Structures are given as structure tokens and as C-alpha cells.
Amino acid sequence: MEIYLIRHTTPNVAKGICYGQADLDVTENFEQEAQLLMELLPHSFDIVFSSTLRRCARLAYFISADVNLDERLMEVSFGDWELKKWDEIDQKQLSDWMKDFVFAKPPGGESATELYDRVVDFYQELKSSDFQKVVIVTHMGVIRMFYSFLKKVSIEEAFQKCSLNYGEILKIE
């Protein structure tokens, strides 16, 4: 199975803002970014999956009229920190979370381990299908969890080794 993991295009949010599951729209450059991305995708694929968040769903529907939205593909939840400036978040809480982000949770949010479990659950279901070429429009955190699971590396290592710009693709076979 070929999987094309696509990071959504540029979100419409100011620099320095914490966002995960905040339902942000995309910038006015969306069409241009989406067109460039289309040139890199195969001409045919069996199915398109997407996070339910607007910044992914909009791109998924640009790629195909037939999209399967799945909440398991949403970004990690930052809970009470969503849409706050990073420098306005309680620095002790932030420091504690950064020391152990794999297991620690922001207040009201989820850990990287919980995100990993969601992604693995999605992948196990996908693996049991007959699809040969799959497009998944999602978020960087989700892509890193796929990378961790499929490359058999730790979550920490996935954060160090796996990075995509907005609108980029990671192909996994």
C-alpha cells in the first residue's frame, strides 16, 4: 500500500500562537499552495481521508469530491492552551510538559502517546482494507505518529527526524 501523508496548507493564525485542535481556516494563498501540491500527487488513488478540521478538510475536498473525514486524524489537543500565545501560557506548566511531552498532557489536552494510539488505531483499520493508493490530509503531529509507528522509532525520534512544511507530502510504502 502506498500512503501519501499530506500536511495541510498554511493556517490562518498569527505566529507564536499555540494551536492543535483549534479549527483554523487557511490563508489566502490556499489555491496556489493546493495547486502546487496536486502536481506531486499520483493522478489516481483509491481513497482520500482527512482530519475533520477545516485546514485539512478544505485541502482534501480540493483533491477529491469524495473525502472520508476521521477524527482520529485530528492534531493533538492542547486543551486550555489552544489559541493562547506560547509566552502567555503558564511557564511552569509549559516547562513540565516539554520535559515529558510524550506522556504529559497540557491542562485539558492530550499527550503524544494518546495521539499515537489514535493514529495506530486508524492505521490498523486502514491496513485491513484493499486500498493500494491512499491520500491522507492531516497535521504534523499525526504525520510524526505515523512515522514513529511505521519506521519503528520512538515518538521523540520521530519529532527529531520527521518534519514537513505546510502543503508537503510524505510518501510511505
N, C-alpha and C positions, 0 to 999 in steps of 0.2 A: 504494500500500500504506500502510495506517495501522499504525504501530508504537506500542505502549504500553509504554514502558520504566518499570518499577516498581522502586523501591529497596525492599529488604527492610524488614521492620518492625524495631523496636528490638532490637538484640542484647543478650544477657545477658552483659555484660562491664563491668568497672569502668572509670570514667573514667581517661584517661591511659594506657591500655594500647594498644600497637601491635598491630593485627591486620589481616590481609589474608585469607590463605587458611586461617587457623585456623578449624576447623569448630565455630563457636559456635552455641548454641541461641538462642532468642528469650526475651524477658521474659514475665512472667505476664500482661501486657496484650495479648498477641498477638491473641486473639479480637476484642477491641474494636478494635484497630488494623486488623485484616483486614476486619472488617465495614464500617468507615468507607470503606476503600479500594474495597470491592465496589460501593458506591453511585456511585463515579466511573467505573467501567469500563462499556464497552458491554455490553448483555445477551447479545450473541453475538459470537464471534470464531472464527477458523479453527484456531488452534493456540496452545498455551502452551509457551514454552521457559523453562528455568530453569538457573541455576548449580547445580552439584551440591552446594554447601554447604548445610547444614541450614537456616540462617537464610533462605535463598531457597526451597529446595525445600518447606519447610513451608507457606509462603505460596502457592506455585504449586499445591500439592495442595489448598489451601483454595479456590482459584479454580476448579480443574478436576480431575477424576479422571484425565484424560489429559494427562500432562506429559512433555515431551521434555527430559531433562537433558543439558546440554552443558558440558563442562569449559572450553570457550573463554569461557564467561560467568562464570568464577570471578574473584574480585577479584585484584589484583596480589599477588604473593608478596613478603612482607617477609623471607623466608628466616630467618636466625638471629635476627632481631629479633621474630619472631612471639611474641606474648603476654608481651613484656617491657614494663616501664614505659618510656615515652619518655625520662624523665630518668635511666634506668639504662643506656640504650644509649650506647656509646662516643660522646662528643660530637664528636670529630673526624670519625669515620665519618659520623655523622648530618649534620654541617655540610657535608661534602663531597658527600653525596648530595643534600641540599636545594639546593645550588648548581646541580646539574645532574641533577635527578630524571628528566628526560626520557630521558637516556641512561645515567646512573649506576645501579648496582644495589646494594641492600643486600647484605651478605655472604650468599651462598646464595639470594638472591632474584632478582627480575627488574626490568627497567627499565619505565618508562611506554611506551617505544617497543615493547617486546616485548608488553605488554598491548594496545597499539594494533593491532599486527599480528594478534593473536588475534581481536580484535573485528572487524577488517576482513575477515578470512578467514570468520568466521561470517556477517557481513552479505552478502558476495558470494554465498555459498551460499544464503542466505535470499532474496536478490533474484532468483535464478533460479527460484524457486518460483512457484506460482499463488496464494499466500495473499493475502487482501485485508486482514484484520484479524489482527494478531499481538500477543500479550502476551508480554513478556519480563521475568521476575523476576530481578533481578541486583543489582549493587553500584554504589556511586557512582563508583568508578574506571572501571568498564566503561561506565556511562552517559556519563561525560565523554569516553571514547574514541569512542563513537557520535556524540556531539555534535561533536567535533573533525572526524571524517571527513565527516559529513553536512552540517555547516554550513561546511565547508572553512576551518576556523580552526586555528591551532596548538594543540598539546597544552597549552601554557602558558595560552593564551587560554581554552581550554575549562575549565581549573581555575579561572580567574577569573570566568567568566560562567555556568557551569552548576553549580547546587547544588540538591539536594533534601533535604528532611527524610526521616526513616525513614517508609516507607509512602506516599511521594508518587509521582506519575506524571508522566512527561514524554511527551507525545504528539508523534510525528514523522510527517509525511505525505510 
